[in-house]
Amino acid sequence: MENGWRPARQHDRVPPRPLPHPDTEVTRPIGRVDGRRHRWNQPVSGTIRRHPEPRSTRGSAPPRRATARRGRGGFRRAAKIVTALAATTVLATTGFAWATLRDLQRGLLTSNALGDAAAAPGAPMNILLIGLDSRRDQQGRPLPREVLDQLHAGTSDNGGYNTNTLILIHVPAGGGKARAFSITRDSYVDVPGEGKRKIKEAYGLAKFRTEQRLMAQGVEDQATVEREGREAGRKATLTVVRNLTGVPINHFAEVNLAGFYQLATALGGVEVCLNNPVHDSFSGANFPAGKQTLGGAQALAFVRQRHGLTNGDIDRTHRQQAFLASVAHKLRDQGAFTNPATLQRLLDVAKQYVVIDRGWDLLSFARQAQNLSGGNMFFETLPIEGFAKINGQDVNLVNPDKTRKIVREAFGEKVGDKAAPTQGPGAAPALQPGTGAPGGNTTGVVEPNAAVAGPTTSDSEGEVVKVDGIPCVD
């Protein structure tokens, strides 16, 4: 497939044209650390390490497959930016004045993408956090050059509207422990109207098609084209996640690259912990081992880094989860909300960069979810069954039946029939014919020389990150 694809921008005033190929991106398989597999979905007991000694990486087994690098396109994978939504979420969960919440509610950008899916007051709710890698603001304008420079993010023409981060959170009725599942961005799933695709592509494909249709109809207002395109992208993403997990989505929040940077900066820095020192020129990550406080640009580098990590995208997902835990720790235990200046900065940034569904009543949510920042949330990563190269792209193979069973059980939903068995080692993934897929290729093709990794169990991605203090990660 061709490189360099991106969905149409609002300034691309051209007649309808065939949909281009999506950009080719490659992921790294789950590797081994210190000769042992991570166990990610098994709850942990005891206290999270807060002051680890740096450990040597000598003797670690190498990853099973090297990560390909295609120019600076890796910046498209920078959008682990939804971690910034921790600031917005915890604003509603720390018991501060309702007047502040009302002010936030009135000022946030809202979307109709969910329709009438909001949960009844006090009922359990599922919230999808969406992180975009877009280098453009909500009106489709390029982000300032000085911001992009600080973020090591290239130009506004790099990246697109991929949802490189998706986190589904379940908040039980009446409080209690919340569960959150990260969905890897290269999960190979059914995308309605597109056949099998990486889940991250659903947003951009729907946005592109909607923009082309509007322009063909003669719509020239740029704001309208951008707004309707984004709404279509949100609807497509919500649909794909619902289909994959088998649970309803009651609310969602979305943030982009600049939103993450601004929210992390407004906090005055966030403390993180690394087991080993890292240096990565692609993301700008250059940190020693141990605990340290990161500013906005450094925080983005922390959650973007992929190169040089044993487990690639999986390790980056773990960093995102740990960063969320650290943000919650700072908001709860370090007095961020007792500082009026810090609080006002957070509110101002959230109003500019965060989008929520129109039916989300933050006052009701705050009453229901006050314990979320008190160590009562667990982050996990949905299982990957293996890896394959399809149509020139490395993808993560997932088992939808198993995924639905895991999520429904965790969220307290009724589980139906037993999940279908996973594919055996070396089996080609089931592929669905595409419907109008770019390039006219309507079926996915597993390249003959591309090995398909054997299945991994649902607890192979490592330990649960518990939102309590400063977790240490690789």
One Martini backbone bead per residue (centre of mass of N, CA, C, O) as a GRO file, in nm:
protein
  474
    1MET     BB    1   0.101   0.032   0.013
    2GLU     BB    2   0.076   0.353   0.037
    3ASN     BB    3   0.220   0.638   0.134
    4GLY     BB    4   0.094   0.938   0.295
    5TRP     BB    5  -0.180   0.918   0.395
    6ARG     BB    6  -0.465   1.142   0.421
    7PRO     BB    7  -0.710   1.309   0.508
    8ALA     BB    8  -0.899   1.552   0.421
    9ARG     BB    9  -0.889   1.881   0.415
   10GLN     BB   10  -1.063   2.176   0.414
   11HIS     BB   11  -0.864   2.306   0.181
   12ASP     BB   12  -0.938   2.064  -0.017
   13ARG     BB   13  -1.066   2.181  -0.314
   14VAL     BB   14  -1.195   1.900  -0.452
   15PRO     BB   15  -1.301   1.669  -0.624
   16PRO     BB   16  -1.401   1.378  -0.627
   17ARG     BB   17  -1.215   1.085  -0.519
   18PRO     BB   18  -1.042   0.834  -0.474
   19LEU     BB   19  -0.945   0.653  -0.221
   20PRO     BB   20  -0.673   0.634  -0.057
   21HIS     BB   21  -0.424   0.502   0.082
   22PRO     BB   22  -0.310   0.406   0.361
   23ASP     BB   23  -0.084   0.423   0.580
   24THR     BB   24   0.216   0.272   0.657
   25GLU     BB   25   0.237   0.068   0.947
   26VAL     BB   26   0.434  -0.046   1.231
   27THR     BB   27   0.464  -0.304   1.459
   28ARG     BB   28   0.545  -0.441   1.773
   29PRO     BB   29   0.580  -0.706   1.940
   30ILE     BB   30   0.556  -0.899   2.197
   31GLY     BB   31   0.790  -0.930   2.433
   32ARG     BB   32   1.070  -0.949   2.643
   33VAL     BB   33   1.149  -0.911   2.997
   34ASP     BB   34   1.393  -1.055   3.149
   35GLY     BB   35   1.270  -1.338   3.025
   36ARG     BB   36   0.974  -1.224   3.065
   37ARG     BB   37   0.652  -1.201   3.073
   38HIS     BB   38   0.399  -1.022   3.084
   39ARG     BB   39   0.135  -0.942   3.331
   40TRP     BB   40  -0.151  -0.741   3.276
   41ASN     BB   41  -0.448  -0.881   3.370
   42GLN     BB   42  -0.330  -0.926   3.657
   43PRO     BB   43  -0.388  -0.856   3.952
   44VAL     BB   44  -0.246  -0.665   4.203
   45SER     BB   45  -0.046  -0.662   4.492
   46GLY     BB   46   0.028  -0.418   4.686
   47THR     BB   47   0.294  -0.202   4.626
   48ILE     BB   48   0.399   0.032   4.433
   49ARG     BB   49   0.674   0.127   4.294
   50ARG     BB   50   0.854   0.442   4.363
   51HIS     BB   51   1.192   0.364   4.401
   52PRO     BB   52   1.369   0.255   4.169
   53GLU     BB   53   1.623   0.087   4.045
   54PRO     BB   54   1.821   0.076   3.806
   55ARG     BB   55   1.819  -0.146   3.526
   56SER     BB   56   1.948  -0.371   3.341
   57THR     BB   57   1.932  -0.486   2.988
   58ARG     BB   58   2.107  -0.713   3.015
   59GLY     BB   59   1.977  -1.022   2.884
   60SER     BB   60   1.768  -0.944   2.704
   61ALA     BB   61   1.544  -1.023   2.493
   62PRO     BB   62   1.469  -0.988   2.189
   63PRO     BB   63   1.268  -0.901   1.971
   64ARG     BB   64   1.087  -1.065   1.724
   65ARG     BB   65   1.053  -0.778   1.576
   66ALA     BB   66   1.130  -0.537   1.391
   67THR     BB   67   1.106  -0.193   1.343
   68ALA     BB   68   0.985   0.004   1.114
   69ARG     BB   69   1.114   0.287   0.922
   70ARG     BB   70   0.929   0.572   0.772
   71GLY     BB   71   1.069   0.815   0.828
   72ARG     BB   72   0.849   1.054   0.999
   73GLY     BB   73   0.579   0.880   1.037
   74GLY     BB   74   0.595   0.816   1.349
   75PHE     BB   75   0.433   1.072   1.439
   76ARG     BB   76   0.154   0.941   1.394
   77ARG     BB   77   0.215   0.781   1.680
   78ALA     BB   78   0.177   1.029   1.904
   79ALA     BB   79  -0.139   0.985   2.013
   80LYS     BB   80  -0.110   0.954   2.344
   81ILE     BB   81  -0.305   1.210   2.436
   82VAL     BB   82  -0.542   1.111   2.626
   83THR     BB   83  -0.408   1.162   2.902
   84ALA     BB   84  -0.526   1.450   2.936
   85LEU     BB   85  -0.815   1.353   3.035
   86ALA     BB   86  -0.754   1.329   3.331
   87ALA     BB   87  -0.800   1.618   3.404
   88THR     BB   88  -1.100   1.625   3.328
   89THR     BB   89  -1.202   1.383   3.489
   90VAL     BB   90  -1.094   1.479   3.774
   91LEU     BB   91  -1.258   1.735   3.790
   92ALA     BB   92  -1.520   1.532   3.839
   93THR     BB   93  -1.364   1.357   4.108
   94THR     BB   94  -1.279   1.574   4.373
   95GLY     BB   95  -1.506   1.766   4.513
   96PHE     BB   96  -1.538   2.030   4.396
   97ALA     BB   97  -1.696   2.290   4.309
   98TRP     BB   98  -1.990   2.316   4.130
   99ALA     BB   99  -1.933   2.586   3.992
  100THR     BB  100  -1.691   2.485   3.830
  101LEU     BB  101  -1.843   2.270   3.668
  102ARG     BB  102  -2.044   2.458   3.533
  103ASP     BB  103  -1.832   2.618   3.382
  104LEU     BB  104  -1.724   2.379   3.221
  105GLN     BB  105  -1.987   2.283   3.087
  106ARG     BB  106  -2.036   2.552   2.924
  107GLY     BB  107  -1.734   2.550   2.768
  108LEU     BB  108  -1.748   2.295   2.624
  109LEU     BB  109  -1.717   2.099   2.369
  110THR     BB  110  -1.968   1.950   2.155
  111SER     BB  111  -2.147   1.638   2.069
  112ASN     BB  112  -2.380   1.422   1.859
  113ALA     BB  113  -2.265   1.125   1.808
  114LEU     BB  114  -2.445   0.962   2.039
  115GLY     BB  115  -2.704   1.089   2.100
  116ASP     BB  116  -2.916   0.880   2.326
  117ALA     BB  117  -2.679   0.712   2.514
  118ALA     BB  118  -2.725   0.805   2.783
  119ALA     BB  119  -2.720   0.757   3.105
  120ALA     BB  120  -2.870   0.724   3.379
  121PRO     BB  121  -2.885   0.847   3.671
  122GLY     BB  122  -2.662   0.633   3.854
  123ALA     BB  123  -2.574   0.462   3.636
  124PRO     BB  124  -2.394   0.284   3.464
  125MET     BB  125  -2.082   0.369   3.282
  126ASN     BB  126  -1.944   0.429   2.953
  127ILE     BB  127  -1.615   0.553   2.855
  128LEU     BB  128  -1.466   0.719   2.578
  129LEU     BB  129  -1.129   0.770   2.497
  130ILE     BB  130  -0.993   1.011   2.262
  131GLY     BB  131  -0.696   1.013   2.049
  132LEU     BB  132  -0.547   1.245   1.843
  133ASP     BB  133  -0.298   1.323   1.575
  134SER     BB  134  -0.369   1.605   1.523
  135ARG     BB  135  -0.232   1.927   1.383
  136ARG     BB  136  -0.524   2.040   1.445
  137ASP     BB  137  -0.787   2.211   1.507
  138GLN     BB  138  -1.134   2.233   1.530
  139GLN     BB  139  -1.112   2.418   1.247
  140GLY     BB  140  -0.846   2.307   1.078
  141ARG     BB  141  -0.604   2.449   1.187
  142PRO     BB  142  -0.292   2.493   1.218
  143LEU     BB  143  -0.060   2.460   1.426
  144PRO     BB  144   0.174   2.612   1.570
  145ARG     BB  145   0.504   2.599   1.507
  146GLU     BB  146   0.608   2.614   1.805
  147VAL     BB  147   0.450   2.367   1.899
  148LEU     BB  148   0.556   2.152   1.700
  149ASP     BB  149   0.852   2.180   1.782
  150GLN     BB  150   0.818   2.089   2.082
  151LEU     BB  151   0.677   1.801   1.980
  152HIS     BB  152   0.807   1.665   1.737
  153ALA     BB  153   0.560   1.696   1.483
  154GLY     BB  154   0.610   1.858   1.253
  155THR     BB  155   0.363   1.908   1.038
  156SER     BB  156   0.027   1.945   0.944
  157ASP     BB  157   0.074   1.710   0.717
  158ASN     BB  158   0.116   1.531   0.939
  159GLY     BB  159  -0.069   1.296   0.977
  160GLY     BB  160  -0.416   1.299   1.109
  161TYR     BB  161  -0.719   1.095   1.205
  162ASN     BB  162  -0.606   0.909   1.417
  163THR     BB  163  -0.684   0.671   1.677
  164ASN     BB  164  -0.416   0.607   1.886
  165THR     BB  165  -0.637   0.630   2.126
  166LEU     BB  166  -0.821   0.385   2.332
  167ILE     BB  167  -1.049   0.420   2.617
  168LEU     BB  168  -1.242   0.205   2.826
  169ILE     BB  169  -1.475   0.307   3.080
  170HIS     BB  170  -1.600   0.182   3.395
  171VAL     BB  171  -1.873   0.313   3.592
  172PRO     BB  172  -2.018   0.241   3.864
  173ALA     BB  173  -2.273   0.226   4.055
  174GLY     BB  174  -2.206   0.401   4.345
  175GLY     BB  175  -1.929   0.334   4.265
  176GLY     BB  176  -1.625   0.202   4.289
  177LYS     BB  177  -1.455   0.007   4.080
  178ALA     BB  178  -1.278   0.084   3.801
  179ARG     BB  179  -1.257   0.007   3.448
  180ALA     BB  180  -0.982  -0.012   3.200
  181PHE     BB  181  -0.945  -0.026   2.838
  182SER     BB  182  -0.706  -0.081   2.608
  183ILE     BB  183  -0.675  -0.016   2.252
  184THR     BB  184  -0.506  -0.106   2.006
  185ARG     BB  185  -0.445   0.068   1.709
  186ASP     BB  186  -0.380  -0.219   1.528
  187SER     BB  187  -0.644  -0.340   1.537
  188TYR     BB  188  -0.810  -0.595   1.351
  189VAL     BB  189  -1.113  -0.478   1.210
  190ASP     BB  190  -1.435  -0.403   1.161
  191VAL     BB  191  -1.533  -0.155   0.915
  192PRO     BB  192  -1.784   0.002   0.816
  193GLY     BB  193  -1.746   0.011   0.460
  194GLU     BB  194  -1.415  -0.117   0.474
  195GLY     BB  195  -1.368  -0.357   0.633
  196LYS     BB  196  -1.060  -0.441   0.710
  197ARG     BB  197  -0.902  -0.265   0.987
  198LYS     BB  198  -0.764  -0.039   1.158
  199ILE     BB  199  -0.906   0.117   1.420
  200LYS     BB  200  -0.773   0.405   1.376
  201GLU     BB  201  -0.914   0.455   1.075
  202ALA     BB  202  -1.218   0.520   1.110
  203TYR     BB  203  -1.218   0.825   1.142
  204GLY     BB  204  -1.067   0.922   0.879
  205LEU     BB  205  -1.247   0.782   0.669
  206ALA     BB  206  -1.516   0.918   0.745
  207LYS     BB  207  -1.420   1.206   0.712
  208PHE     BB  208  -1.338   1.195   0.416
  209ARG     BB  209  -1.609   1.110   0.290
  210THR     BB  210  -1.773   1.350   0.396
  211GLU     BB  211  -1.613   1.577   0.264
  212GLN     BB  212  -1.652   1.483  -0.030
  213ARG     BB  213  -1.960   1.501  -0.031
  214LEU     BB  214  -1.989   1.802   0.039
  215MET     BB  215  -1.822   1.912  -0.200
  216ALA     BB  216  -2.007   1.783  -0.420
  217GLN     BB  217  -2.256   1.969  -0.305
  218GLY     BB  218  -2.111   2.270  -0.257
  219VAL     BB  219  -1.965   2.295   0.005
  220GLU     BB  220  -1.760   2.582   0.138
  221ASP     BB  221  -1.764   2.574   0.435
  222GLN     BB  222  -1.513   2.492   0.642
  223ALA     BB  223  -1.650   2.449   0.917
  224THR     BB  224  -1.860   2.245   0.818
  225VAL     BB  225  -1.672   2.029   0.706
  226GLU     BB  226  -1.516   1.978   0.969
  227ARG     BB  227  -1.751   1.914   1.158
  228GLU     BB  228  -1.880   1.678   0.994
  229GLY     BB  229  -1.628   1.504   0.974
  230ARG     BB  230  -1.587   1.460   1.280
  231GLU     BB  231  -1.859   1.334   1.341
  232ALA     BB  232  -1.817   1.089   1.160
  233GLY     BB  233  -1.565   0.984   1.307
  234ARG     BB  234  -1.696   0.939   1.582
  235LYS     BB  235  -1.916   0.742   1.496
  236ALA     BB  236  -1.728   0.524   1.385
  237THR     BB  237  -1.569   0.470   1.644
  238LEU     BB  238  -1.804   0.394   1.827
  239THR     BB  239  -1.901   0.153   1.658
  240VAL     BB  240  -1.643  -0.021   1.664
  241VAL     BB  241  -1.619  -0.046   1.973
  242ARG     BB  242  -1.891  -0.174   2.023
  243ASN     BB  243  -1.845  -0.426   1.843
  244LEU     BB  244  -1.588  -0.532   1.993
  245THR     BB  245  -1.704  -0.524   2.311
  246GLY     BB  246  -2.033  -0.538   2.363
  247VAL     BB  247  -2.082  -0.238   2.463
  248PRO     BB  248  -2.195   0.041   2.567
  249ILE     BB  249  -2.187   0.402   2.500
  250ASN     BB  250  -2.242   0.700   2.695
  251HIS     BB  251  -1.950   0.837   2.668
  252PHE     BB  252  -1.723   1.106   2.552
  253ALA     BB  253  -1.371   1.196   2.485
  254GLU     BB  254  -1.168   1.454   2.318
  255VAL     BB  255  -0.819   1.482   2.204
  256ASN     BB  256  -0.528   1.644   2.109
  257LEU     BB  257  -0.207   1.727   2.086
  258ALA     BB  258  -0.236   2.015   2.210
  259GLY     BB  259  -0.406   1.933   2.456
  260PHE     BB  260  -0.196   1.775   2.602
  261TYR     BB  261   0.020   1.988   2.632
  262GLN     BB  262  -0.154   2.205   2.782
  263LEU     BB  263  -0.242   2.032   3.027
  264ALA     BB  264   0.039   1.954   3.130
  265THR     BB  265   0.131   2.247   3.166
  266ALA     BB  266  -0.095   2.342   3.365
  267LEU     BB  267   0.014   2.142   3.597
  268GLY     BB  268   0.339   2.182   3.616
  269GLY     BB  269   0.376   1.892   3.588
  270VAL     BB  270   0.468   1.534   3.582
  271GLU     BB  271   0.513   1.242   3.752
  272VAL     BB  272   0.755   0.988   3.684
  273CYS     BB  273   0.864   0.637   3.608
  274LEU     BB  274   1.173   0.465   3.540
  275ASN     BB  275   1.360   0.174   3.504
  276ASN     BB  276   1.502   0.313   3.252
  277PRO     BB  277   1.690   0.462   3.044
  278VAL     BB  278   1.627   0.707   2.774
  279HIS     BB  279   1.674   0.738   2.401
  280ASP     BB  280   1.483   0.939   2.154
  281SER     BB  281   1.486   1.124   1.862
  282PHE     BB  282   1.195   1.102   1.751
  283SER     BB  283   1.036   1.197   2.030
  284GLY     BB  284   1.245   1.325   2.262
  285ALA     BB  285   1.335   1.103   2.452
  286ASN     BB  286   1.535   1.201   2.759
  287PHE     BB  287   1.579   0.979   3.028
  288PRO     BB  288   1.614   0.881   3.331
  289ALA     BB  289   1.607   0.696   3.585
  290GLY     BB  290   1.324   0.719   3.763
  291LYS     BB  291   1.213   0.989   3.919
  292GLN     BB  292   1.017   1.256   3.750
  293THR     BB  293   0.957   1.577   3.607
  294LEU     BB  294   0.724   1.673   3.351
  295GLY     BB  295   0.652   1.850   3.098
  296GLY     BB  296   0.470   1.884   2.824
  297ALA     BB  297   0.679   1.787   2.607
  298GLN     BB  298   0.791   1.550   2.777
  299ALA     BB  299   0.525   1.398   2.814
  300LEU     BB  300   0.484   1.336   2.517
  301ALA     BB  301   0.745   1.175   2.482
  302PHE     BB  302   0.678   0.955   2.690
  303VAL     BB  303   0.406   0.852   2.525
  304ARG     BB  304   0.543   0.820   2.226
  305GLN     BB  305   0.744   0.621   2.262
  306ARG     BB  306   0.884   0.329   2.065
  307HIS     BB  307   1.166   0.339   2.024
  308GLY     BB  308   1.360   0.110   2.219
  309LEU     BB  309   1.127  -0.082   2.286
  310THR     BB  310   1.059  -0.402   2.340
  311ASN     BB  311   0.715  -0.363   2.303
  312GLY     BB  312   0.641  -0.098   2.193
  313ASP     BB  313   0.314  -0.036   2.196
  314ILE     BB  314   0.276  -0.167   2.470
  315ASP     BB  315   0.465   0.018   2.630
  316ARG     BB  316   0.317   0.278   2.551
  317THR     BB  317   0.053   0.204   2.688
  318HIS     BB  318   0.170   0.184   2.973
  319ARG     BB  319   0.257   0.478   2.991
  320GLN     BB  320  -0.016   0.603   2.967
  321GLN     BB  321  -0.136   0.475   3.221
  322ALA     BB  322   0.077   0.586   3.420
  323PHE     BB  323   0.022   0.883   3.361
  324LEU     BB  324  -0.267   0.889   3.458
  325ALA     BB  325  -0.199   0.810   3.747
  326SER     BB  326  -0.018   1.060   3.802
  327VAL     BB  327  -0.229   1.275   3.757
  328ALA     BB  328  -0.422   1.183   3.977
  329HIS     BB  329  -0.218   1.214   4.207
  330LYS     BB  330  -0.176   1.518   4.179
  331LEU     BB  331  -0.472   1.611   4.210
  332ARG     BB  332  -0.513   1.472   4.492
  333ASP     BB  333  -0.212   1.499   4.664
  334GLN     BB  334  -0.083   1.799   4.540
  335GLY     BB  335  -0.299   2.049   4.513
  336ALA     BB  336  -0.417   2.152   4.233
  337PHE     BB  337  -0.720   2.240   4.347
  338THR     BB  338  -0.597   2.461   4.562
  339ASN     BB  339  -0.502   2.617   4.303
  340PRO     BB  340  -0.641   2.865   4.131
  341ALA     BB  341  -0.448   2.894   3.888
  342THR     BB  342  -0.441   2.599   3.800
  343LEU     BB  343  -0.744   2.559   3.766
  344GLN     BB  344  -0.787   2.775   3.548
  345ARG     BB  345  -0.599   2.653   3.337
  346LEU     BB  346  -0.751   2.387   3.304
  347LEU     BB  347  -1.020   2.506   3.214
  348ASP     BB  348  -0.921   2.662   2.964
  349VAL     BB  349  -0.808   2.417   2.811
  350ALA     BB  350  -1.058   2.235   2.806
  351LYS     BB  351  -1.239   2.437   2.642
  352GLN     BB  352  -1.045   2.426   2.380
  353TYR     BB  353  -0.967   2.083   2.351
  354VAL     BB  354  -1.230   1.951   2.461
  355VAL     BB  355  -1.455   1.682   2.374
  356ILE     BB  356  -1.803   1.618   2.430
  357ASP     BB  357  -2.090   1.496   2.491
  358ARG     BB  358  -2.397   1.651   2.520
  359GLY     BB  359  -2.514   1.437   2.757
  360TRP     BB  360  -2.294   1.523   2.967
  361ASP     BB  361  -2.322   1.528   3.318
  362LEU     BB  362  -2.086   1.637   3.536
  363LEU     BB  363  -2.234   1.650   3.804
  364SER     BB  364  -2.331   1.356   3.812
  365PHE     BB  365  -2.055   1.228   3.769
  366ALA     BB  366  -1.919   1.335   4.026
  367ARG     BB  367  -2.103   1.186   4.229
  368GLN     BB  368  -2.032   0.892   4.112
  369ALA     BB  369  -1.684   0.948   4.071
  370GLN     BB  370  -1.504   1.034   4.331
  371ASN     BB  371  -1.304   0.760   4.339
  372LEU     BB  372  -1.114   0.757   4.083
  373SER     BB  373  -0.861   0.920   4.239
  374GLY     BB  374  -0.839   0.675   4.489
  375GLY     BB  375  -0.741   0.382   4.365
  376ASN     BB  376  -1.023   0.282   4.181
  377MET     BB  377  -0.841   0.220   3.916
  378PHE     BB  378  -0.806   0.002   3.624
  379PHE     BB  379  -0.559  -0.087   3.391
  380GLU     BB  380  -0.592  -0.239   3.068
  381THR     BB  381  -0.520  -0.476   2.800
  382LEU     BB  382  -0.620  -0.595   2.527
  383PRO     BB  383  -0.591  -0.872   2.359
  384ILE     BB  384  -0.343  -1.041   2.161
  385GLU     BB  385  -0.308  -1.310   1.927
  386GLY     BB  386  -0.128  -1.157   1.705
  387PHE     BB  387   0.068  -1.132   1.394
  388ALA     BB  388   0.053  -0.944   1.077
  389LYS     BB  389   0.085  -0.915   0.718
  390ILE     BB  390  -0.135  -0.680   0.549
  391ASN     BB  391  -0.104  -0.513   0.277
  392GLY     BB  392   0.189  -0.416   0.409
  393GLN     BB  393   0.076  -0.442   0.709
  394ASP     BB  394   0.098  -0.427   1.043
  395VAL     BB  395  -0.095  -0.632   1.266
  396ASN     BB  396  -0.343  -0.688   1.514
  397LEU     BB  397  -0.473  -0.973   1.641
  398VAL     BB  398  -0.818  -1.039   1.711
  399ASN     BB  399  -1.083  -1.160   1.934
  400PRO     BB  400  -1.402  -1.067   1.957
  401ASP     BB  401  -1.524  -1.279   2.147
  402LYS     BB  402  -1.316  -1.252   2.372
  403THR     BB  403  -1.340  -0.950   2.414
  404ARG     BB  404  -1.638  -0.942   2.495
  405LYS     BB  405  -1.613  -1.126   2.740
  406ILE     BB  406  -1.413  -0.959   2.904
  407VAL     BB  407  -1.571  -0.691   2.914
  408ARG     BB  408  -1.845  -0.788   3.023
  409GLU     BB  409  -1.739  -0.905   3.284
  410ALA     BB  410  -1.597  -0.646   3.393
  411PHE     BB  411  -1.884  -0.469   3.355
  412GLY     BB  412  -2.137  -0.662   3.438
  413GLU     BB  413  -2.231  -0.822   3.203
  414LYS     BB  414  -2.397  -1.033   3.014
  415VAL     BB  415  -2.297  -1.356   2.924
  416GLY     BB  416  -2.306  -1.564   2.679
  417ASP     BB  417  -2.154  -1.730   2.488
  418LYS     BB  418  -1.885  -1.880   2.428
  419ALA     BB  419  -1.600  -1.807   2.318
  420ALA     BB  420  -1.424  -1.827   2.059
  421PRO     BB  421  -1.166  -1.966   1.938
  422THR     BB  422  -0.857  -1.932   1.871
  423GLN     BB  423  -0.607  -1.906   1.671
  424GLY     BB  424  -0.372  -2.080   1.548
  425PRO     BB  425  -0.073  -2.142   1.464
  426GLY     BB  426  -0.035  -1.992   1.141
  427ALA     BB  427  -0.299  -1.873   1.099
  428ALA     BB  428  -0.507  -1.714   0.910
  429PRO     BB  429  -0.687  -1.451   0.906
  430ALA     BB  430  -0.989  -1.336   0.907
  431LEU     BB  431  -1.150  -1.201   0.614
  432GLN     BB  432  -1.315  -0.916   0.494
  433PRO     BB  433  -1.468  -0.787   0.257
  434GLY     BB  434  -1.459  -0.505   0.102
  435THR     BB  435  -1.612  -0.166   0.074
  436GLY     BB  436  -1.455   0.036  -0.111
  437ALA     BB  437  -1.162   0.002  -0.107
  438PRO     BB  438  -0.873   0.114  -0.139
  439GLY     BB  439  -0.750   0.038  -0.461
  440GLY     BB  440  -0.963  -0.216  -0.505
  441ASN     BB  441  -0.897  -0.390  -0.252
  442THR     BB  442  -1.131  -0.630  -0.109
  443THR     BB  443  -0.889  -0.798   0.019
  444GLY     BB  444  -0.705  -0.946   0.240
  445VAL     BB  445  -0.340  -1.003   0.248
  446VAL     BB  446  -0.125  -1.253   0.324
  447GLU     BB  447   0.191  -1.270   0.322
  448PRO     BB  448   0.381  -1.544   0.258
  449ASN     BB  449   0.647  -1.433   0.440
  450ALA     BB  450   0.448  -1.373   0.675
  451ALA     BB  451   0.441  -1.416   0.995
  452VAL     BB  452   0.226  -1.566   1.236
  453ALA     BB  453   0.173  -1.533   1.540
  454GLY     BB  454   0.109  -1.670   1.813
  455PRO     BB  455  -0.080  -1.697   2.061
  456THR     BB  456  -0.203  -1.501   2.328
  457THR     BB  457  -0.285  -1.433   2.627
  458SER     BB  458  -0.487  -1.216   2.818
  459ASP     BB  459  -0.220  -1.202   3.038
  460SER     BB  460   0.051  -1.105   2.855
  461GLU     BB  461   0.080  -0.770   2.900
  462GLY     BB  462   0.069  -0.760   3.213
  463GLU     BB  463   0.022  -0.556   3.459
  464VAL     BB  464  -0.172  -0.376   3.637
  465VAL     BB  465  -0.264  -0.043   3.646
  466LYS     BB  466  -0.280   0.143   3.935
  467VAL     BB  467  -0.445   0.428   4.057
  468ASP     BB  468  -0.160   0.479   4.267
  469GLY     BB  469   0.053   0.695   4.223
  470ILE     BB  470   0.387   0.593   4.091
  471PRO     BB  471   0.436   0.422   3.837
  472CYS     BB  472   0.661   0.188   3.690
  473VAL     BB  473   0.832   0.187   3.373
  474ASP     BB  474   0.978   0.118   3.042
   0.00000   0.00000   0.00000
